[in-house]
Amino acid sequence: MMPSHFERLGGEEVIRKLVDQFYDLMDSVPEYYGIRKLHPQDLSGSRQKLFMFLTGWMGGPPLYETAFGHPMLRARHLPFPVGNAERDQWMACMQQAMQAIGLDERMRAELTQSFKKTADHMRNKEG
């Protein structure tokens, strides 16, 4: 059996780096303002939830499910307007974060493909 993304990445330590880099970029790069404004002022809760979700999503321990139940991602994002612009900003921010923490090209390509499907599914408005 092929190792999970969680194992191949290097576990929770690398996922934490990825999440921190993602939110640091979202908080500082003007091109990501569209998605930043959908988040609370204090990003610590968002950081922890994304870390917990990605840990399980990538094949590690189901931290998010243990704490909060099934992720129901689309339902949890319905209160926030997510269209093509928000999806694209999220993807660009995540791709920049993956590159910044030094994930190899193959891993970035695999994760990008998976992230794209999920991000596309989050859209709940036109445009």
C-alpha positions in Angstrom: 0.0 0.0 0.0 1.3 3.4 -0.9 2.1 5.7 2.0 -0.4 8.5 2.6 0.2 12.1 1.9 0.4 12.6 5.6 3.3 10.1 5.9 5.0 11.3 2.7 4.9 15.0 3.8 6.4 14.3 7.2 3.4 14.3 9.5 1.9 16.9 11.7 5.0 19.1 11.8 4.9 19.7 8.1 1.2 20.2 8.0 1.5 22.8 10.8 4.1 24.6 8.8 1.9 24.5 5.7 -1.1 25.9 7.6 0.9 28.6 9.3 2.5 29.6 6.0 -0.9 29.6 4.3 -2.5 32.0 6.9 0.6 34.2 7.1 0.4 34.7 3.4 -3.4 35.2 3.5 -2.9 37.8 6.2 -0.2 39.8 4.4 -0.6 39.4 0.6 -3.1 42.0 -0.8 -4.2 39.6 -3.6 -5.7 37.3 -0.9 -7.8 40.1 0.8 -11.0 38.6 -0.7 -10.6 35.4 1.3 -8.9 37.1 4.3 -12.0 39.3 4.9 -14.1 36.1 5.2 -12.1 35.1 8.3 -12.1 36.4 11.8 -9.6 39.1 12.9 -7.8 36.4 15.0 -6.8 33.6 12.8 -5.8 31.2 15.6 -9.1 29.2 15.5 -9.0 29.0 11.7 -5.3 27.8 11.8 -6.2 25.1 14.3 -9.2 23.9 12.4 -7.4 23.7 9.0 -4.5 21.9 10.7 -6.9 19.4 12.2 -8.8 18.9 9.0 -5.8 18.6 6.7 -4.1 16.1 9.1 -7.1 13.7 8.6 -7.7 14.6 5.0 -4.1 13.7 4.1 -4.3 10.3 5.9 -3.2 11.1 9.4 -5.2 10.9 12.6 -8.8 12.2 12.2 -8.3 15.1 14.6 -11.1 17.3 13.1 -13.7 14.5 13.1 -12.8 13.5 16.7 -13.3 17.1 17.9 -16.2 18.3 15.7 -17.7 15.4 13.8 -17.9 15.0 10.0 -16.4 18.1 8.3 -19.4 18.7 6.1 -17.1 21.3 4.3 -19.7 22.7 1.9 -22.3 23.2 4.6 -19.8 24.8 6.9 -18.8 27.3 4.2 -22.3 28.2 3.1 -22.5 31.3 5.3 -19.6 32.7 3.4 -19.8 33.8 -0.3 -17.5 31.5 -2.2 -17.3 32.0 -6.0 -14.6 31.6 -8.6 -12.5 34.6 -7.2 -12.5 33.2 -3.7 -11.7 29.7 -4.9 -8.9 31.0 -7.1 -7.4 33.1 -4.2 -7.5 30.2 -1.8 -5.8 27.9 -4.4 -3.1 30.5 -5.2 -2.5 31.1 -1.5 -2.2 27.3 -0.8 0.1 26.8 -3.9 2.3 29.7 -2.7 2.4 28.2 0.8 3.3 24.7 -0.5 6.2 26.2 -2.5 7.3 28.4 0.4 7.7 25.5 2.8 9.7 23.5 0.2 7.3 20.7 -0.8 8.7 19.0 -3.9 7.1 19.5 -7.3 5.4 16.1 -7.4 3.8 16.5 -4.0 2.7 20.0 -4.8 1.1 18.7 -8.1 -0.7 15.9 -6.3 -2.0 18.1 -3.5 -3.0 20.8 -6.0 -5.1 18.4 -7.9 -6.9 17.3 -4.7 -7.2 20.8 -3.4 -8.7 22.0 -6.7 -11.6 19.4 -6.5 -12.4 20.4 -2.9 -12.1 24.1 -3.5 -14.3 23.9 -6.6 -16.9 22.1 -4.5 -17.0 24.9 -2.0 -18.4 27.4 -4.5 -21.8 28.6 -3.5 -22.3 31.8 -5.6 -22.0 32.8 -9.2 -18.9 34.5 -10.4 
